[in-house]
Amino acid sequence: IARYQTLEWLNYVATELRHKINEERLITAVLAFFLGSFGIHYFYLKRPVRGVIYALFCWTLIPGFLGLREGIRYFSMTTDEFYYADYLHKYGA
């Protein structure tokens, strides 16, 4: 009985973690799509150097195009791809 409960609990935790990662992916995608020209999505991902670079060059419109591209990329990523590409970096795992 204890083994079944442990497996059930692990399945619950894995499901909740995947849900949180997917939620973070969607938040990042929306930030990149709408506020990407100012680098807000990089501040959200705890990459302040990139965020400052985007903010400094926002007047050139290049970060705006890159933000749109990154927003589309985050929308099209799977949860696993986002986990390995950005989520681990954000939480230092």
N, C-alpha and C positions, 0 to 999 in steps of 0.2 A: 504494500500500500504506500509506503513512504517513497519508494522509487517512482511510482506513477505520479505522486504529488510533486516530486522534484522535477520530473520531466514536464509536467503541466506548467509548473512555475517558470521553468526556463523558456518554454514556448511563449508564455505570456510576456516575459521580459524582452525576448527577441522581437516579438510583434510590436511592443511599445517603442523599442529603440528604433526600429525601421520606420515607424510612424513619425517619430521626432526628427529623424534624419530627413525624411521626405518633406516634412513641414519646413525645415531649415532650407532645403533646396528650393522650395517654392518662394519663400521669403527672399532668398538671395536672387532668384530669377527676377522677381518683381522689382527689387531695388536696382538691379543692374539695368533692366529694361527702361525704367522711368527716371532713375537718378544716376545712371551709370556715368554720365558726363562729368559728374562731380566726384566720382569714386566712392560713393556711399556704400556700395556693396563690398568693397574691399575693407572699409572700416568695420563693417558688420562681420566680415570673415577674419577679423583681427590681423589684417595686413596693412598697417597704417602707412608704410612707405609708399606702396602702390597707390593708396588712396590720396595721399598728398600730391603725388606726381599727376594723377588725374585732375585733381582740383587746381593745381598750378597751370595746367595746360588746357583747361576747359574752354577757354576763349578761342582755341584753335579749331574746335568742333571735332577734332580727331578722337578725343575720349568719348564723345557722344556716339560716334559710329562704333567704336569698340564696345561701349556699354550695351548698345543694341545687339551687337553680335554675341556678347557674353550672356545677355539675358536669354536670347534664343538658345544658346548652348546649354544653359542651366535648365531651361524648360525641357529640352530634349534628352538630358542625361537621365540615366537610371539612378535609383537610390544607391546602388553599390558603387557606381562610377563617382557620384558626388561624395560618397563616404571616403573613398580613397584619395580623391583629388583635393578636396577642400575641408571636409568635416574633421578629419584627423589632425590637420594643421591647426584648425581653430581651437580645438580642445587639447592640444599638446599630447596626444596619445601616440 
